Amino acid sequence: MIKDSIRDGQSIGKSLYRLRVIDFHSGIPATIGQSFIRNWICCWLDAITCYLVALTDDDGRRIGDHMAGTVVIIDR
């Protein structure tokens, strides 16, 4: 649940794909609390529903990202 906050917004998988979870407003890496919320929400919701919102959302954010105030970015 907190894997995205342990390594400055990158889980091991996100690191391999050069992705990072950051705070939507400040741009700093996701906190432990934000990581927990974004992953907990999708854990309880059907994954298809969670990602369907990301495909139709203007920002490309999942429901958990909206609730936690985060966004996944490409880390260059």
C-alpha positions in Angstrom: 0.0 0.0 0.0 2.9 2.4 0.6 5.3 1.2 -2.1 5.0 4.4 -4.2 6.4 6.6 -1.3 9.3 4.5 -0.1 11.7 5.5 -3.0 10.7 9.1 -3.7 7.5 8.2 -5.5 8.8 5.1 -7.3 7.9 1.4 -6.6 10.3 -1.1 -8.2 8.1 -1.4 -11.2 7.7 2.3 -11.7 11.4 2.7 -11.5 11.9 0.2 -14.3 9.4 2.1 -16.5 10.8 5.5 -15.3 7.5 6.5 -13.7 7.0 8.4 -10.5 4.0 9.3 -8.3 4.0 12.9 -7.3 1.7 15.3 -5.5 -0.7 16.8 -8.1 -0.4 20.4 -6.8 3.2 20.7 -5.4 5.1 18.3 -7.7 6.9 16.6 -4.7 7.1 12.8 -4.5 4.0 11.2 -2.9 4.0 10.8 0.8 3.3 7.6 2.7 -0.3 8.7 3.3 -0.9 9.6 -0.3 0.5 6.3 -1.5 -1.7 4.4 1.0 -4.9 6.2 -0.1 -4.2 5.9 -3.9 -3.6 2.1 -3.6 -6.2 1.4 -0.9 -9.0 3.0 -3.0 -8.2 0.8 -6.1 -7.7 -2.2 -3.9 -11.4 -1.9 -2.8 -12.8 -0.9 -6.2 -12.8 -3.2 -9.2 -9.5 -2.6 -11.0 -11.3 -2.2 -14.3 -13.4 0.6 -12.9 -10.3 2.3 -11.4 -8.4 2.3 -14.7 -11.4 3.0 -16.8 -11.6 6.4 -15.1 -7.9 7.0 -15.9 -8.6 6.4 -19.6 -11.5 8.9 -19.6 -10.1 11.5 -17.3 -8.5 14.6 -18.7 -5.5 14.2 -16.4 -5.2 10.5 -16.9 -5.5 10.0 -13.1 -7.2 7.0 -11.4 -9.8 7.4 -8.7 -7.2 6.7 -6.1 -5.0 9.5 -7.5 -7.9 11.9 -7.3 -8.6 11.0 -3.7 -4.9 11.2 -2.7 -4.1 14.3 -4.8 -1.4 12.5 -6.8 -0.5 11.9 -10.4 1.9 9.4 -12.1 4.5 11.1 -14.4 7.3 10.0 -16.7 10.6 10.6 -14.8 13.2 11.7 -17.3 
